[in-house]
């Protein structure tokens, strides 16, 4: 996994470098800078790359049939079949394929299952 600070990619530097603070310039030993970076690297953990995805809306059928029984005015017993099915367009993650049950806009920024960032970009 990549790291926040990767000292192996740091170029070879001379023994002294300079840094600036506002308009004041000061020369500092590069060894001190490298030591500070090593401490920063030791304090940071490995990071996972950001996975990008988007919501794929698919038709989903929910509900079903319900049977109701009743009596007519003449006393005849009847059964009625009621269709309670409905079609909805529901979001599925383009990365892991799971359904997002949330309807909150805040929860639509990331997939709750694989944590892919839902910004529409393609992952590399």
C-alpha positions in Angstrom: 0.0 0.0 0.0 1.2 3.6 -0.6 2.3 5.7 2.4 1.7 9.4 3.1 5.4 10.1 3.2 7.7 8.0 1.0 11.4 8.8 1.7 12.6 6.4 -0.9 11.4 8.9 -3.5 13.2 11.8 -1.9 16.1 13.2 -4.1 19.7 13.2 -2.9 20.3 16.6 -1.4 23.4 18.6 -0.5 24.4 18.8 3.2 22.7 22.1 3.7 19.5 23.5 2.3 17.4 26.5 3.1 13.8 27.1 4.1 11.8 30.2 4.3 9.4 31.5 6.9 7.6 34.6 5.7 10.4 36.8 4.4 13.1 35.4 6.6 15.4 32.7 5.1 17.4 30.3 7.2 19.8 27.5 6.3 19.1 24.2 8.0 20.9 20.9 7.9 19.3 18.5 5.4 19.8 15.7 8.0 17.4 17.5 10.3 14.8 17.7 7.5 15.2 14.0 6.7 14.9 13.1 10.4 11.7 15.1 10.7 10.3 13.4 7.6 11.3 10.0 9.0 9.4 10.8 12.2 6.4 11.9 10.2 6.6 8.6 8.2 6.8 6.5 11.3 3.7 8.3 12.7 1.6 7.8 9.5 0.1 4.5 8.6 -0.5 2.9 5.2 -3.2 4.4 3.2 -5.5 2.8 0.7 -5.9 4.3 -2.7 -9.2 6.1 -3.4 -11.6 4.0 -5.4 -14.0 5.9 -7.6 -17.4 4.8 -8.8 -20.9 5.9 -9.6 -24.4 4.8 -8.8 -26.1 2.6 -11.4 -29.9 2.8 -11.2 -31.7 -0.4 -11.8 -35.4 -1.2 -11.9 -36.4 -3.1 -8.8 -39.8 -4.7 -8.2 -41.0 -4.8 -4.6 -44.2 -5.8 -2.9 -46.5 -8.6 -4.0 -50.1 -9.9 -4.0 -52.5 -9.9 -1.1 -55.7 -11.9 -0.9 -58.6 -10.4 1.0 -61.8 -12.1 1.8 -65.1 -10.5 2.5 -68.9 -10.7 2.3 -71.1 -9.2 -0.3 -74.5 -7.7 0.6 -76.2 -10.8 -0.4 -74.1 -12.9 2.0 -71.8 -14.4 -0.6 -68.2 -14.9 0.5 -65.6 -13.6 -2.0 -61.8 -13.5 -2.3 -60.2 -10.5 -3.9 -56.6 -10.5 -5.2 -54.9 -7.1 -4.7 -51.7 -6.3 -6.7 -49.4 -4.3 -4.4 -46.3 -4.6 -6.6 -44.4 -1.4 -7.5 -41.4 -0.7 -9.7 -38.7 1.6 -8.4 -35.3 2.8 -9.7 -32.8 2.0 -7.0 -29.1 2.7 -6.7 -26.4 0.0 -7.0 -22.7 0.5 -6.6 -20.7 0.3 -9.9 -17.7 -1.1 -7.9 -19.1 -3.8 -5.7 -22.6 -4.1 -7.1 -24.5 -3.9 -3.8 -27.7 -2.0 -3.2 -27.7 1.2 -1.2 -30.7 1.2 1.1 -30.2 4.8 2.2 -32.2 7.7 0.9 -30.2 10.3 2.6 -28.1 12.5 0.2 -25.2 12.5 2.7 -25.0 8.7 2.5 -24.9 8.8 -1.3 -21.4 10.3 -1.6 -19.8 6.9 -0.7 -20.8 3.3 -1.0 -21.6 2.0 2.5 -20.2 -1.5 1.6 -16.9 -0.8 -0.2 -16.4 2.9 0.5 -15.9 3.8 -3.1 -16.2 7.6 -3.6 -19.3 8.2 -5.8 -18.1 11.1 -7.9 -18.5 9.5 -11.3 -14.8 9.3 -12.1 -13.2 6.1 -13.3 -10.7 4.3 -11.1 -7.3 3.7 -12.5 
